Amino acid sequence: MSEKKQVLILCTGNSCRSIMAEAMINAKMMDCVEAQSSGVQASGRINPHVQALLKSKGEWRRGYHSKAIETVLNKPFDLIVTVCEAARETCPLFPSAIKTIHVGFVDPTGKAIDEYAKTYDLIEKELLPIIKKELCSQ
């Protein structure tokens, strides 16, 4: 079996949407893709509602944490996905030319608890097929 493709999910705070996407990709696409996430202005914390949601779906890993973009700048990625406008506008240039795409999602932070599940469902419906097409159909 060939080596897994690497994807970076990039957001502003790396506390909600990007963590959801990282966990979901790692849980549902582990045969061909490995995901990491980061924030252009990482908050240093995971939103507790996101952690609870991912735990309830069996997708939470103890190693998930909010990471600054500097911690992943020199890692080799096959694809970078920005999931918020601020990250798209401030996405840094990586040392190697890496395909970057934008698939935006509204931040549920501060909204009703059911908004987190809606965001999760949107990420699954809209982002996962794109990741599969980009990285798993070779």
N, C-alpha and C positions, 0 to 999 in steps of 0.2 A: 504494500500500500504506500502511496506517495505521501509526502509530508503535508500536513494540514496548512491551508492558506491562513494568513494572519490578517485580521481586520481590527481597526481602531475606531471605536465609537467616541466621537468628540462632542462635548457640550460645554456650557459655560462653567457650572459649578461642580459637575461630576457627582451629583448627589441624588439624581432622580432618573431622568429619561435615559441617559447614557448607561447607567448601572443596570436599569431594566433590560436594555437591549443587550448589554454584555452577557448578563445572566441567561437571558432567553436564547441567544445564539449558542452559548456554550452548552446549554441543556438540550436544545432541539436540533443542533446541526453539528454535533461533536464528531461526526464521521468525516467531515471535510474542512471545517473552519474552527479556528480558535480566536475568540474575541478578547480584547482588552478595552478599557474605557479610560478617558481622561478628561480633564477640564482645563480650558484656557485660563480660567481663574478658579481653580479648584477650591471648594468650600472646606475640604478636609473632613467632611462628615457625610454619612449616608442618611437620607431622609428615612425616619423610622417607619413611615407608612409603606415605603418602597421595600424596605427590608422585610416587613411583616407580610406583604403581598408575595414577595419571592419565596419566603419560607413556606407560605401556604400552598404554593405551587410546586414545592420541592426543588426549586432552582437556586436557592441561596447557597453560597459557598463562604466559608469562614474567611477566606482570603480577600473577598471583595472589599475595597476601600476607595475613598475619593483620592485620586492621584493628580498631581500637577502635570501639565503638558511636558515640562522639562524632563520628567522621569521616563518618557517614552520616545523622545525626539530621535534618538539614535537607534531605535529598534527597527528591524525590517518588517514593513507591513506591505501587504498586497493591495489593500484598499483602506481608505479613510472615509468615514461617513460622519458628516456633521448633522446633528439632530436639532439644532436650534440656530436661529438667525445670527445671534451674537458670535457663536463659534464659527459659523460660515464666514462672517465678515473678518474675524480676527485669526482664522486658522493660519498657523505659522507655516513657513516653507520647511519641509523636511529635507534632510541632507540628500536623499535619493528621490528621484522623480516618482511620486506615488499617485495613482489615480485617486481623486477626491470627488465624492458626490455629496449632495445635500438631500436629505429626506427629513423635513421638519415636523416636529410635534409640539403641541401646546404644552407648556409646563403645568402640571397639576398641583404644584406646591402651593399650599395655602387654600386650596379648594376642598370641596366635600370629598370624603373618603372614597366614594364610588368613582370619582374622576381618575384616580390612580389606576383602577381596573380598566377604565375606558382607554386610558393612554396605553396600558399594557396590550390591550386587544388591538389597538391601532398599530402599534409597533409590530406585533405579530403578523397582522394582515398586510401591512404596507412595506415594512422593511425586510422581513425575512425572505420573501420571494425575490427581492432585489439582490440580497446577499447571495442567495442560492444561485441566481442567474449569473452574477458576477464571478463567483468563486468556486462553485461546485459543479458546474456543467462542463468542465474540461474533460 
